């Protein structure tokens, strides 16, 4: 696995596969930032603007869906996906 980008663009919806994906590897920093923000009690709209680069005032549905799906994926990574990272990353 290569070093993940620090601030990549995000898809409207995060992956939902039961295995680590290349997208997950590319968005590790995004996932950790979302988990940190949640732990700090940050407002989802502020997090969406800063971390996901989506304006929740202009695109409320897209912003909420992206936030919810990426936070869910971040939690999956923390609970399950990290194991695939330890085994060498996403299947190529």
PDB file of N, CA, C and O in Angstrom:
ATOM      1  N   UNK A   1       0.845  -1.177   0.000  1.00  0.00           N
ATOM      2  CA  UNK A   1       0.000   0.000   0.000  1.00  0.00           C
ATOM      3  C   UNK A   1       0.893   1.242   0.000  1.00  0.00           C
ATOM      4  O   UNK A   1       1.891   1.310   0.716  1.00  0.00           O
ATOM      5  N   UNK A   2       0.513   2.207  -0.809  1.00  0.00           N
ATOM      6  CA  UNK A   2       1.240   3.470  -0.852  1.00  0.00           C
ATOM      7  C   UNK A   2       0.677   4.424   0.201  1.00  0.00           C
ATOM      8  O   UNK A   2      -0.399   4.189   0.750  1.00  0.00           O
ATOM      9  N   UNK A   3       1.402   5.483   0.472  1.00  0.00           N
ATOM     10  CA  UNK A   3       0.966   6.482   1.440  1.00  0.00           C
ATOM     11  C   UNK A   3      -0.318   7.139   0.939  1.00  0.00           C
ATOM     12  O   UNK A   3      -0.360   7.615  -0.196  1.00  0.00           O
ATOM     13  N   UNK A   4      -1.383   7.175   1.777  1.00  0.00           N
ATOM     14  CA  UNK A   4      -2.646   7.765   1.323  1.00  0.00           C
ATOM     15  C   UNK A   4      -2.548   9.287   1.231  1.00  0.00           C
ATOM     16  O   UNK A   4      -1.796   9.906   1.983  1.00  0.00           O
ATOM     17  N   UNK A   5      -3.301   9.889   0.315  1.00  0.00           N
ATOM     18  CA  UNK A   5      -3.335  11.347   0.225  1.00  0.00           C
ATOM     19  C   UNK A   5      -3.915  11.951   1.509  1.00  0.00           C
ATOM     20  O   UNK A   5      -4.714  11.314   2.195  1.00  0.00           O
ATOM     21  N   UNK A   6      -3.512  13.163   1.822  1.00  0.00           N
ATOM     22  CA  UNK A   6      -3.979  13.808   3.047  1.00  0.00           C
ATOM     23  C   UNK A   6      -5.383  14.390   2.938  1.00  0.00           C
ATOM     24  O   UNK A   6      -6.099  14.465   3.936  1.00  0.00           O
ATOM     25  N   UNK A   7      -5.783  14.803   1.741  1.00  0.00           N
ATOM     26  CA  UNK A   7      -7.069  15.485   1.607  1.00  0.00           C
ATOM     27  C   UNK A   7      -7.708  15.180   0.247  1.00  0.00           C
ATOM     28  O   UNK A   7      -7.915  16.090  -0.556  1.00  0.00           O
ATOM     29  N   UNK A   8      -8.020  13.907  -0.012  1.00  0.00           N
ATOM     30  CA  UNK A   8      -8.545  13.551  -1.337  1.00  0.00           C
ATOM     31  C   UNK A   8     -10.007  13.954  -1.526  1.00  0.00           C
ATOM     32  O   UNK A   8     -10.748  14.122  -0.557  1.00  0.00           O
ATOM     33  N   UNK A   9     -10.404  14.103  -2.778  1.00  0.00           N
ATOM     34  CA  UNK A   9     -11.819  14.288  -3.089  1.00  0.00           C
ATOM     35  C   UNK A   9     -12.556  13.009  -2.713  1.00  0.00           C
ATOM     36  O   UNK A   9     -11.980  11.922  -2.724  1.00  0.00           O
ATOM     37  N   UNK A  10     -13.826  13.151  -2.384  1.00  0.00           N
ATOM     38  CA  UNK A  10     -14.611  11.988  -1.980  1.00  0.00           C
ATOM     39  C   UNK A  10     -15.750  11.728  -2.953  1.00  0.00           C
ATOM     40  O   UNK A  10     -16.225  12.635  -3.637  1.00  0.00           O
ATOM     41  N   UNK A  11     -16.172  10.490  -3.000  1.00  0.00           N
ATOM     42  CA  UNK A  11     -17.349  10.107  -3.775  1.00  0.00           C
ATOM     43  C   UNK A  11     -18.600  10.524  -2.999  1.00  0.00           C
ATOM     44  O   UNK A  11     -18.530  10.827  -1.808  1.00  0.00           O
ATOM     45  N   UNK A  12     -19.726  10.536  -3.677  1.00  0.00           N
ATOM     46  CA  UNK A  12     -20.976  10.883  -2.993  1.00  0.00           C
ATOM     47  C   UNK A  12     -21.356   9.847  -1.936  1.00  0.00           C
ATOM     48  O   UNK A  12     -22.022  10.169  -0.953  1.00  0.00           O
ATOM     49  N   UNK A  13     -20.934   8.616  -2.144  1.00  0.00           N
ATOM     50  CA  UNK A  13     -21.215   7.534  -1.203  1.00  0.00           C
ATOM     51  C   UNK A  13     -19.946   6.691  -1.045  1.00  0.00           C
ATOM     52  O   UNK A  13     -19.291   6.349  -2.030  1.00  0.00           O
ATOM     53  N   UNK A  14     -19.616   6.369   0.184  1.00  0.00           N
ATOM     54  CA  UNK A  14     -18.451   5.524   0.459  1.00  0.00           C
ATOM     55  C   UNK A  14     -18.761   4.070   0.095  1.00  0.00           C
ATOM     56  O   UNK A  14     -19.928   3.690   0.002  1.00  0.00           O
ATOM     57  N   UNK A  15     -17.733   3.267  -0.108  1.00  0.00           N
ATOM     58  CA  UNK A  15     -17.956   1.848  -0.413  1.00  0.00           C
ATOM     59  C   UNK A  15     -18.719   1.153   0.714  1.00  0.00           C
ATOM     60  O   UNK A  15     -18.718   1.596   1.863  1.00  0.00           O
ATOM     61  N   UNK A  16     -19.361   0.063   0.349  1.00  0.00           N
ATOM     62  CA  UNK A  16     -20.091  -0.726   1.343  1.00  0.00           C
ATOM     63  C   UNK A  16     -19.730  -2.210   1.234  1.00  0.00           C
ATOM     64  O   UNK A  16     -20.432  -3.067   1.771  1.00  0.00           O
ATOM     65  N   UNK A  17     -18.637  -2.503   0.539  1.00  0.00           N
ATOM     66  CA  UNK A  17     -18.212  -3.887   0.383  1.00  0.00           C
ATOM     67  C   UNK A  17     -17.721  -4.444   1.722  1.00  0.00           C
ATOM     68  O   UNK A  17     -17.290  -3.683   2.588  1.00  0.00           O
ATOM     69  N   UNK A  18     -17.784  -5.764   1.895  1.00  0.00           N
ATOM     70  CA  UNK A  18     -17.328  -6.370   3.146  1.00  0.00           C
ATOM     71  C   UNK A  18     -15.806  -6.570   3.199  1.00  0.00           C
ATOM     72  O   UNK A  18     -15.299  -7.241   4.098  1.00  0.00           O
ATOM     73  N   UNK A  19     -15.092  -5.994   2.249  1.00  0.00           N
ATOM     74  CA  UNK A  19     -13.633  -6.081   2.213  1.00  0.00           C
ATOM     75  C   UNK A  19     -13.055  -4.697   1.942  1.00  0.00           C
ATOM     76  O   UNK A  19     -13.743  -3.804   1.448  1.00  0.00           O
ATOM     77  N   UNK A  20     -11.795  -4.542   2.271  1.00  0.00           N
ATOM     78  CA  UNK A  20     -11.081  -3.303   2.022  1.00  0.00           C
ATOM     79  C   UNK A  20     -11.006  -3.042   0.524  1.00  0.00           C
ATOM     80  O   UNK A  20     -10.762  -3.958  -0.261  1.00  0.00           O
ATOM     81  N   UNK A  21     -11.215  -1.791   0.131  1.00  0.00           N
ATOM     82  CA  UNK A  21     -11.146  -1.420  -1.278  1.00  0.00           C
ATOM     83  C   UNK A  21      -9.999  -0.441  -1.497  1.00  0.00           C
ATOM     84  O   UNK A  21      -9.444   0.110  -0.546  1.00  0.00           O
ATOM     85  N   UNK A  22      -9.656  -0.235  -2.756  1.00  0.00           N
ATOM     86  CA  UNK A  22      -8.656   0.769  -3.095  1.00  0.00           C
ATOM     87  C   UNK A  22      -9.133   2.143  -2.639  1.00  0.00           C
ATOM     88  O   UNK A  22      -8.334   2.943  -2.153  1.00  0.00           O
ATOM     89  N   UNK A  23     -10.416   2.425  -2.789  1.00  0.00           N
ATOM     90  CA  UNK A  23     -10.987   3.692  -2.312  1.00  0.00           C
ATOM     91  C   UNK A  23     -10.710   3.861  -0.814  1.00  0.00           C
ATOM     92  O   UNK A  23     -10.316   4.939  -0.369  1.00  0.00           O
ATOM     93  N   UNK A  24     -10.918   2.794  -0.045  1.00  0.00           N
ATOM     94  CA  UNK A  24     -10.655   2.860   1.393  1.00  0.00           C
ATOM     95  C   UNK A  24      -9.195   3.231   1.662  1.00  0.00           C
ATOM     96  O   UNK A  24      -8.908   4.086   2.500  1.00  0.00           O
ATOM     97  N   UNK A  25      -8.295   2.591   0.958  1.00  0.00           N
ATOM     98  CA  UNK A  25      -6.876   2.884   1.147  1.00  0.00           C
ATOM     99  C   UNK A  25      -6.572   4.344   0.825  1.00  0.00           C
ATOM    100  O   UNK A  25      -5.771   4.978   1.511  1.00  0.00           O
ATOM    101  N   UNK A  26      -7.199   4.867  -0.197  1.00  0.00           N
ATOM    102  CA  UNK A  26      -6.966   6.250  -0.610  1.00  0.00           C
ATOM    103  C   UNK A  26      -7.606   7.255   0.349  1.00  0.00           C
ATOM    104  O   UNK A  26      -7.237   8.429   0.352  1.00  0.00           O
ATOM    105  N   UNK A  27      -8.554   6.805   1.155  1.00  0.00           N
ATOM    106  CA  UNK A  27      -9.302   7.721   2.027  1.00  0.00           C
ATOM    107  C   UNK A  27      -9.100   7.425   3.516  1.00  0.00           C
ATOM    108  O   UNK A  27      -9.928   7.811   4.341  1.00  0.00           O
ATOM    109  N   UNK A  28      -8.029   6.759   3.855  1.00  0.00           N
ATOM    110  CA  UNK A  28      -7.764   6.457   5.265  1.00  0.00           C
ATOM    111  C   UNK A  28      -7.717   7.727   6.117  1.00  0.00           C
ATOM    112  O   UNK A  28      -8.301   7.779   7.199  1.00  0.00           O
ATOM    113  N   UNK A  29      -7.023   8.737   5.623  1.00  0.00           N
ATOM    114  CA  UNK A  29      -6.925   9.987   6.387  1.00  0.00           C
ATOM    115  C   UNK A  29      -8.304  10.617   6.554  1.00  0.00           C
ATOM    116  O   UNK A  29      -8.615  11.146   7.621  1.00  0.00           O
ATOM    117  N   UNK A  30      -9.121  10.569   5.527  1.00  0.00           N
ATOM    118  CA  UNK A  30     -10.492  11.090   5.616  1.00  0.00           C
ATOM    119  C   UNK A  30     -11.261  10.350   6.700  1.00  0.00           C
ATOM    120  O   UNK A  30     -11.933  10.972   7.523  1.00  0.00           O
ATOM    121  N   UNK A  31     -11.165   9.036   6.703  1.00  0.00           N
ATOM    122  CA  UNK A  31     -11.875   8.244   7.705  1.00  0.00           C
ATOM    123  C   UNK A  31     -11.426   8.599   9.118  1.00  0.00           C
ATOM    124  O   UNK A  31     -12.258   8.763  10.010  1.00  0.00           O
ATOM    125  N   UNK A  32     -10.132   8.717   9.324  1.00  0.00           N
ATOM    126  CA  UNK A  32      -9.628   9.017  10.669  1.00  0.00           C
ATOM    127  C   UNK A  32     -10.064  10.421  11.095  1.00  0.00           C
ATOM    128  O   UNK A  32     -10.379  10.651  12.263  1.00  0.00           O
ATOM    129  N   UNK A  33     -10.080  11.354  10.144  1.00  0.00           N
ATOM    130  CA  UNK A  33     -10.537  12.712  10.464  1.00  0.00           C
ATOM    131  C   UNK A  33     -12.014  12.703  10.870  1.00  0.00           C
ATOM    132  O   UNK A  33     -12.411  13.419  11.789  1.00  0.00           O
ATOM    133  N   UNK A  34     -12.821  11.897  10.189  1.00  0.00           N
ATOM    134  CA  UNK A  34     -14.237  11.797  10.548  1.00  0.00           C
ATOM    135  C   UNK A  34     -14.417  11.200  11.941  1.00  0.00           C
ATOM    136  O   UNK A  34     -15.246  11.669  12.722  1.00  0.00           O
ATOM    137  N   UNK A  35     -13.645  10.173  12.245  1.00  0.00           N
ATOM    138  CA  UNK A  35     -13.738   9.562  13.569  1.00  0.00           C
ATOM    139  C   UNK A  35     -13.291  10.531  14.662  1.00  0.00           C
ATOM    140  O   UNK A  35     -13.903  10.592  15.728  1.00  0.00           O
ATOM    141  N   UNK A  36     -12.239  11.278  14.404  1.00  0.00           N
ATOM    142  CA  UNK A  36     -11.782  12.287  15.364  1.00  0.00           C
ATOM    143  C   UNK A  36     -12.837  13.357  15.582  1.00  0.00           C
ATOM    144  O   UNK A  36     -13.095  13.765  16.715  1.00  0.00           O
ATOM    145  N   UNK A  37     -13.447  13.811  14.492  1.00  0.00           N
ATOM    146  CA  UNK A  37     -14.475  14.843  14.588  1.00  0.00           C
ATOM    147  C   UNK A  37     -15.671  14.339  15.396  1.00  0.00           C
ATOM    148  O   UNK A  37     -16.216  15.063  16.228  1.00  0.00           O
ATOM    149  N   UNK A  38     -16.068  13.111  15.148  1.00  0.00           N
ATOM    150  CA  UNK A  38     -17.192  12.553  15.908  1.00  0.00           C
ATOM    151  C   UNK A  38     -16.841  12.459  17.392  1.00  0.00           C
ATOM    152  O   UNK A  38     -17.661  12.793  18.248  1.00  0.00           O
ATOM    153  N   UNK A  39     -15.646  12.011  17.692  1.00  0.00           N
ATOM    154  CA  UNK A  39     -15.211  11.896  19.093  1.00  0.00           C
ATOM    155  C   UNK A  39     -15.187  13.259  19.786  1.00  0.00           C
ATOM    156  O   UNK A  39     -15.424  13.357  20.990  1.00  0.00           O
ATOM    157  N   UNK A  40     -14.902  14.300  19.017  1.00  0.00           N
ATOM    158  CA  UNK A  40     -14.862  15.658  19.568  1.00  0.00           C
ATOM    159  C   UNK A  40     -16.237  16.317  19.601  1.00  0.00           C
ATOM    160  O   UNK A  40     -16.378  17.429  20.111  1.00  0.00           O
ATOM    161  N   UNK A  41     -17.252  15.643  19.061  1.00  0.00           N
ATOM    162  CA  UNK A  41     -18.600  16.204  19.050  1.00  0.00           C
ATOM    163  C   UNK A  41     -18.796  17.314  18.031  1.00  0.00           C
ATOM    164  O   UNK A  41     -19.663  18.169  18.207  1.00  0.00           O
ATOM    165  N   UNK A  42     -18.010  17.311  16.978  1.00  0.00           N
ATOM    166  CA  UNK A  42     -18.102  18.354  15.953  1.00  0.00           C
ATOM    167  C   UNK A  42     -19.428  18.260  15.201  1.00  0.00           C
ATOM    168  O   UNK A  42     -19.996  17.180  15.042  1.00  0.00           O
ATOM    169  N   UNK A  43     -19.902  19.408  14.747  1.00  0.00           N
ATOM    170  CA  UNK A  43     -21.132  19.477  13.959  1.00  0.00           C
ATOM    171  C   UNK A  43     -20.906  18.829  12.590  1.00  0.00           C
ATOM    172  O   UNK A  43     -19.902  19.099  11.930  1.00  0.00           O
ATOM    173  N   UNK A  44     -21.831  17.984  12.173  1.00  0.00           N
ATOM    174  CA  UNK A  44     -21.662  17.243  10.917  1.00  0.00           C
ATOM    175  C   UNK A  44     -21.523  18.179   9.726  1.00  0.00           C
ATOM    176  O   UNK A  44     -20.798  17.872   8.780  1.00  0.00           O
ATOM    177  N   UNK A  45     -22.210  19.316   9.761  1.00  0.00           N
ATOM    178  CA  UNK A  45     -22.133  20.247   8.633  1.00  0.00           C
ATOM    179  C   UNK A  45     -20.736  20.849   8.509  1.00  0.00           C
ATOM    180  O   UNK A  45     -20.208  20.986   7.405  1.00  0.00           O
ATOM    181  N   UNK A  46     -20.151  21.202   9.628  1.00  0.00           N
ATOM    182  CA  UNK A  46     -18.793  21.745   9.607  1.00  0.00           C
ATOM    183  C   UNK A  46     -17.802  20.691   9.111  1.00  0.00           C
ATOM    184  O   UNK A  46     -16.908  20.988   8.319  1.00  0.00           O
ATOM    185  N   UNK A  47     -17.972  19.476   9.582  1.00  0.00           N
ATOM    186  CA  UNK A  47     -17.096  18.378   9.159  1.00  0.00           C
ATOM    187  C   UNK A  47     -17.245  18.125   7.666  1.00  0.00           C
ATOM    188  O   UNK A  47     -16.258  17.891   6.969  1.00  0.00           O
ATOM    189  N   UNK A  48     -18.469  18.172   7.179  1.00  0.00           N
ATOM    190  CA  UNK A  48     -18.719  17.945   5.760  1.00  0.00           C
ATOM    191  C   UNK A  48     -18.034  19.009   4.907  1.00  0.00           C
ATOM    192  O   UNK A  48     -17.458  18.698   3.865  1.00  0.00           O
ATOM    193  N   UNK A  49     -18.097  20.249   5.347  1.00  0.00           N
ATOM    194  CA  UNK A  49     -17.424  21.336   4.611  1.00  0.00           C
ATOM    195  C   UNK A  49     -15.905  21.140   4.596  1.00  0.00           C
ATOM    196  O   UNK A  49     -15.267  21.233   3.547  1.00  0.00           O
ATOM    197  N   UNK A  50     -15.342  20.870   5.765  1.00  0.00           N
ATOM    198  CA  UNK A  50     -13.887  20.832   5.913  1.00  0.00           C
ATOM    199  C   UNK A  50     -13.286  19.538   5.385  1.00  0.00           C
ATOM    200  O   UNK A  50     -12.303  19.566   4.645  1.00  0.00           O
ATOM    201  N   UNK A  51     -13.861  18.421   5.755  1.00  0.00           N
ATOM    202  CA  UNK A  51     -13.261  17.121   5.438  1.00  0.00           C
ATOM    203  C   UNK A  51     -13.712  16.583   4.081  1.00  0.00           C
ATOM    204  O   UNK A  51     -12.903  16.067   3.310  1.00  0.00           O
ATOM    205  N   UNK A  52     -15.006  16.707   3.799  1.00  0.00           N
ATOM    206  CA  UNK A  52     -15.539  16.128   2.556  1.00  0.00           C
ATOM    207  C   UNK A  52     -15.632  17.137   1.414  1.00  0.00           C
ATOM    208  O   UNK A  52     -15.866  16.750   0.269  1.00  0.00           O
ATOM    209  N   UNK A  53     -15.454  18.406   1.704  1.00  0.00           N
ATOM    210  CA  UNK A  53     -15.489  19.473   0.695  1.00  0.00           C
ATOM    211  C   UNK A  53     -16.837  19.557  -0.017  1.00  0.00           C
ATOM    212  O   UNK A  53     -16.911  19.768  -1.227  1.00  0.00           O
ATOM    213  N   UNK A  54     -17.900  19.387   0.770  1.00  0.00           N
ATOM    214  CA  UNK A  54     -19.258  19.512   0.241  1.00  0.00           C
ATOM    215  C   UNK A  54     -19.975  20.559   1.093  1.00  0.00           C
ATOM    216  O   UNK A  54     -19.926  20.505   2.322  1.00  0.00           O
ATOM    217  N   UNK A  55     -20.629  21.492   0.447  1.00  0.00           N
ATOM    218  CA  UNK A  55     -21.353  22.538   1.155  1.00  0.00           C
ATOM    219  C   UNK A  55     -22.753  22.027   1.513  1.00  0.00           C
ATOM    220  O   UNK A  55     -23.583  21.842   0.623  1.00  0.00           O
ATOM    221  N   UNK A  56     -23.023  21.798   2.791  1.00  0.00           N
ATOM    222  CA  UNK A  56     -24.329  21.258   3.182  1.00  0.00           C
ATOM    223  C   UNK A  56     -25.477  22.247   3.023  1.00  0.00           C
ATOM    224  O   UNK A  56     -26.641  21.847   3.014  1.00  0.00           O
ATOM    225  N   UNK A  57     -25.162  23.532   2.899  1.00  0.00           N
ATOM    226  CA  UNK A  57     -26.225  24.509   2.673  1.00  0.00           C
ATOM    227  C   UNK A  57     -26.688  24.491   1.217  1.00  0.00           C
ATOM    228  O   UNK A  57     -27.871  24.685   0.938  1.00  0.00           O
ATOM    229  N   UNK A  58     -25.760  24.260   0.294  1.00  0.00           N
ATOM    230  CA  UNK A  58     -26.114  24.216  -1.131  1.00  0.00           C
ATOM    231  C   UNK A  58     -26.587  22.839  -1.566  1.00  0.00           C
ATOM    232  O   UNK A  58     -27.444  22.728  -2.443  1.00  0.00           O
ATOM    233  N   UNK A  59     -26.040  21.785  -0.963  1.00  0.00           N
ATOM    234  CA  UNK A  59     -26.377  20.410  -1.351  1.00  0.00           C
ATOM    235  C   UNK A  59     -26.653  19.572  -0.096  1.00  0.00           C
ATOM    236  O   UNK A  59     -25.875  18.679   0.238  1.00  0.00           O
ATOM    237  N   UNK A  60     -27.743  19.858   0.584  1.00  0.00           N
ATOM    238  CA  UNK A  60     -27.982  19.198   1.870  1.00  0.00           C
ATOM    239  C   UNK A  60     -28.110  17.671   1.787  1.00  0.00           C
ATOM    240  O   UNK A  60     -27.561  16.964   2.632  1.00  0.00           O
ATOM    241  N   UNK A  61     -28.817  17.161   0.794  1.00  0.00           N
ATOM    242  CA  UNK A  61     -28.992  15.708   0.690  1.00  0.00           C
ATOM    243  C   UNK A  61     -27.672  15.018   0.356  1.00  0.00           C
ATOM    244  O   UNK A  61     -27.310  14.016   0.971  1.00  0.00           O
ATOM    245  N   UNK A  62     -26.966  15.560  -0.614  1.00  0.00           N
ATOM    246  CA  UNK A  62     -25.670  14.987  -0.999  1.00  0.00           C
ATOM    247  C   UNK A  62     -24.699  15.031   0.178  1.00  0.00           C
ATOM    248  O   UNK A  62     -23.987  14.062   0.441  1.00  0.00           O
ATOM    249  N   UNK A  63     -24.678  16.154   0.879  1.00  0.00           N
ATOM    250  CA  UNK A  63     -23.765  16.312   2.012  1.00  0.00           C
ATOM    251  C   UNK A  63     -24.083  15.308   3.109  1.00  0.00           C
ATOM    252  O   UNK A  63     -23.181  14.660   3.641  1.00  0.00           O
ATOM    253  N   UNK A  64     -25.351  15.178   3.448  1.00  0.00           N
ATOM    254  CA  UNK A  64     -25.727  14.260   4.531  1.00  0.00           C
ATOM    255  C   UNK A  64     -25.440  12.817   4.152  1.00  0.00           C
ATOM    256  O   UNK A  64     -24.935  12.051   4.973  1.00  0.00           O
ATOM    257  N   UNK A  65     -25.758  12.435   2.912  1.00  0.00           N
ATOM    258  CA  UNK A  65     -25.493  11.064   2.466  1.00  0.00           C
ATOM    259  C   UNK A  65     -23.998  10.762   2.458  1.00  0.00           C
ATOM    260  O   UNK A  65     -23.574   9.690   2.889  1.00  0.00           O
ATOM    261  N   UNK A  66     -23.203  11.708   1.969  1.00  0.00           N
ATOM    262  CA  UNK A  66     -21.753  11.502   1.937  1.00  0.00           C
ATOM    263  C   UNK A  66     -21.205  11.398   3.355  1.00  0.00           C
ATOM    264  O   UNK A  66     -20.390  10.524   3.650  1.00  0.00           O
ATOM    265  N   UNK A  67     -21.650  12.283   4.220  1.00  0.00           N
ATOM    266  CA  UNK A  67     -21.183  12.252   5.607  1.00  0.00           C
ATOM    267  C   UNK A  67     -21.546  10.929   6.274  1.00  0.00           C
ATOM    268  O   UNK A  67     -20.687  10.264   6.853  1.00  0.00           O
ATOM    269  N   UNK A  68     -22.813  10.553   6.191  1.00  0.00           N
ATOM    270  CA  UNK A  68     -23.268   9.322   6.848  1.00  0.00           C
ATOM    271  C   UNK A  68     -22.546   8.088   6.316  1.00  0.00           C
ATOM    272  O   UNK A  68     -22.116   7.235   7.092  1.00  0.00           O
ATOM    273  N   UNK A  69     -22.412   7.993   4.994  1.00  0.00           N
ATOM    274  CA  UNK A  69     -21.791   6.790   4.428  1.00  0.00           C
ATOM    275  C   UNK A  69     -20.296   6.741   4.729  1.00  0.00           C
ATOM    276  O   UNK A  69     -19.759   5.663   4.983  1.00  0.00           O
ATOM    277  N   UNK A  70     -19.617   7.879   4.707  1.00  0.00           N
ATOM    278  CA  UNK A  70     -18.183   7.879   4.997  1.00  0.00           C
ATOM    279  C   UNK A  70     -17.916   7.648   6.486  1.00  0.00           C
ATOM    280  O   UNK A  70     -16.938   6.989   6.840  1.00  0.00           O
ATOM    281  N   UNK A  71     -18.762   8.176   7.353  1.00  0.00           N
ATOM    282  CA  UNK A  71     -18.591   7.909   8.777  1.00  0.00           C
ATOM    283  C   UNK A  71     -18.858   6.430   9.076  1.00  0.00           C
ATOM    284  O   UNK A  71     -18.138   5.818   9.865  1.00  0.00           O
ATOM    285  N   UNK A  72     -19.876   5.865   8.457  1.00  0.00           N
ATOM    286  CA  UNK A  72     -20.148   4.437   8.644  1.00  0.00           C
ATOM    287  C   UNK A  72     -18.966   3.599   8.156  1.00  0.00           C
ATOM    288  O   UNK A  72     -18.582   2.621   8.798  1.00  0.00           O
ATOM    289  N   UNK A  73     -18.395   3.990   7.020  1.00  0.00           N
ATOM    290  CA  UNK A  73     -17.248   3.248   6.504  1.00  0.00           C
ATOM    291  C   UNK A  73     -16.030   3.421   7.408  1.00  0.00           C
ATOM    292  O   UNK A  73     -15.258   2.483   7.600  1.00  0.00           O
ATOM    293  N   UNK A  74     -15.862   4.608   7.957  1.00  0.00           N
ATOM    294  CA  UNK A  74     -14.760   4.846   8.889  1.00  0.00           C
ATOM    295  C   UNK A  74     -14.885   3.936  10.112  1.00  0.00           C
ATOM    296  O   UNK A  74     -13.895   3.384  10.589  1.00  0.00           O
ATOM    297  N   UNK A  75     -16.100   3.789  10.606  1.00  0.00           N
ATOM    298  CA  UNK A  75     -16.324   2.905  11.754  1.00  0.00           C
ATOM    299  C   UNK A  75     -16.067   1.450  11.375  1.00  0.00           C
ATOM    300  O   UNK A  75     -15.510   0.688  12.166  1.00  0.00           O
ATOM    301  N   UNK A  76     -16.473   1.065  10.167  1.00  0.00           N
ATOM    302  CA  UNK A  76     -16.206  -0.290   9.700  1.00  0.00           C
ATOM    303  C   UNK A  76     -14.689  -0.522   9.613  1.00  0.00           C
ATOM    304  O   UNK A  76     -14.185  -1.573  10.009  1.00  0.00           O
ATOM    305  N   UNK A  77     -13.984   0.470   9.093  1.00  0.00           N
ATOM    306  CA  UNK A  77     -12.522   0.354   8.993  1.00  0.00           C
ATOM    307  C   UNK A  77     -11.906   0.165  10.369  1.00  0.00           C
ATOM    308  O   UNK A  77     -11.024  -0.674  10.548  1.00  0.00           O
ATOM    309  N   UNK A  78     -12.366   0.939  11.337  1.00  0.00           N
ATOM    310  CA  UNK A  78     -11.806   0.863  12.684  1.00  0.00           C
ATOM    311  C   UNK A  78     -12.115  -0.479  13.345  1.00  0.00           C
ATOM    312  O   UNK A  78     -11.321  -0.978  14.142  1.00  0.00           O
ATOM    313  N   UNK A  79     -13.256  -1.055  13.017  1.00  0.00           N
ATOM    314  CA  UNK A  79     -13.664  -2.317  13.629  1.00  0.00           C
ATOM    315  C   UNK A  79     -13.223  -3.553  12.851  1.00  0.00           C
ATOM    316  O   UNK A  79     -12.939  -4.590  13.453  1.00  0.00           O
ATOM    317  N   UNK A  80     -13.161  -3.459  11.525  1.00  0.00           N
ATOM    318  CA  UNK A  80     -12.923  -4.640  10.700  1.00  0.00           C
ATOM    319  C   UNK A  80     -11.865  -4.442   9.611  1.00  0.00           C
ATOM    320  O   UNK A  80     -10.968  -5.270   9.459  1.00  0.00           O
ATOM    321  N   UNK A  81     -11.967  -3.367   8.871  1.00  0.00           N
ATOM    322  CA  UNK A  81     -11.133  -3.163   7.691  1.00  0.00           C
ATOM    323  C   UNK A  81      -9.649  -3.080   7.970  1.00  0.00           C
ATOM    324  O   UNK A  81      -8.834  -3.415   7.111  1.00  0.00           O
ATOM    325  N   UNK A  82      -9.290  -2.638   9.163  1.00  0.00           N
ATOM    326  CA  UNK A  82      -7.864  -2.532   9.488  1.00  0.00           C
ATOM    327  C   UNK A  82      -7.155  -3.873   9.364  1.00  0.00           C
ATOM    328  O   UNK A  82      -5.956  -3.921   9.090  1.00  0.00           O
ATOM    329  N   UNK A  83      -7.884  -4.951   9.562  1.00  0.00           N
ATOM    330  CA  UNK A  83      -7.275  -6.286   9.447  1.00  0.00           C
ATOM    331  C   UNK A  83      -6.738  -6.517   8.042  1.00  0.00           C
ATOM    332  O   UNK A  83      -5.660  -7.084   7.862  1.00  0.00           O
ATOM    333  N   UNK A  84      -7.506  -6.069   7.041  1.00  0.00           N
ATOM    334  CA  UNK A  84      -7.040  -6.206   5.660  1.00  0.00           C
ATOM    335  C   UNK A  84      -5.798  -5.348   5.415  1.00  0.00           C
ATOM    336  O   UNK A  84      -4.913  -5.736   4.653  1.00  0.00           O
ATOM    337  N   UNK A  85      -5.736  -4.196   6.055  1.00  0.00           N
ATOM    338  CA  UNK A  85      -4.538  -3.358   5.929  1.00  0.00           C
ATOM    339  C   UNK A  85      -3.317  -4.093   6.473  1.00  0.00           C
ATOM    340  O   UNK A  85      -2.242  -4.072   5.874  1.00  0.00           O
ATOM    341  N   UNK A  86      -3.504  -4.736   7.609  1.00  0.00           N
ATOM    342  CA  UNK A  86      -2.395  -5.475   8.227  1.00  0.00           C
ATOM    343  C   UNK A  86      -1.950  -6.656   7.358  1.00  0.00           C
ATOM    344  O   UNK A  86      -0.797  -7.080   7.424  1.00  0.00           O
ATOM    345  N   UNK A  87      -2.857  -7.174   6.555  1.00  0.00           N
ATOM    346  CA  UNK A  87      -2.534  -8.303   5.668  1.00  0.00           C
ATOM    347  C   UNK A  87      -1.962  -7.836   4.328  1.00  0.00           C
ATOM    348  O   UNK A  87      -1.654  -8.657   3.464  1.00  0.00           O
ATOM    349  N   UNK A  88      -1.821  -6.546   4.158  1.00  0.00           N
ATOM    350  CA  UNK A  88      -1.208  -6.066   2.924  1.00  0.00           C
ATOM    351  C   UNK A  88      -2.087  -5.164   2.079  1.00  0.00           C
ATOM    352  O   UNK A  88      -1.644  -4.701   1.028  1.00  0.00           O
ATOM    353  N   UNK A  89      -3.306  -4.898   2.496  1.00  0.00           N
ATOM    354  CA  UNK A  89      -4.141  -3.963   1.776  1.00  0.00           C
ATOM    355  C   UNK A  89      -5.215  -4.620   0.935  1.00  0.00           C
ATOM    356  O   UNK A  89      -5.487  -5.816   1.042  1.00  0.00           O
ATOM    357  N   UNK A  90      -5.817  -3.788   0.093  1.00  0.00           N
ATOM    358  CA  UNK A  90      -6.925  -4.231  -0.759  1.00  0.00           C
ATOM    359  C   UNK A  90      -6.423  -5.193  -1.809  1.00  0.00           C
ATOM    360  O   UNK A  90      -5.287  -5.073  -2.268  1.00  0.00           O
ATOM    361  N   UNK A  91      -7.255  -6.153  -2.201  1.00  0.00           N
ATOM    362  CA  UNK A  91      -6.878  -7.046  -3.298  1.00  0.00           C
ATOM    363  C   UNK A  91      -6.667  -6.249  -4.588  1.00  0.00           C
ATOM    364  O   UNK A  91      -7.413  -5.313  -4.874  1.00  0.00           O
ATOM    365  N   UNK A  92      -5.679  -6.615  -5.336  1.00  0.00           N
ATOM    366  CA  UNK A  92      -5.379  -5.898  -6.596  1.00  0.00           C
ATOM    367  C   UNK A  92      -5.968  -6.621  -7.772  1.00  0.00           C
ATOM    368  O   UNK A  92      -5.821  -6.173  -8.909  1.00  0.00           O
TER     369      UNK A  92
END
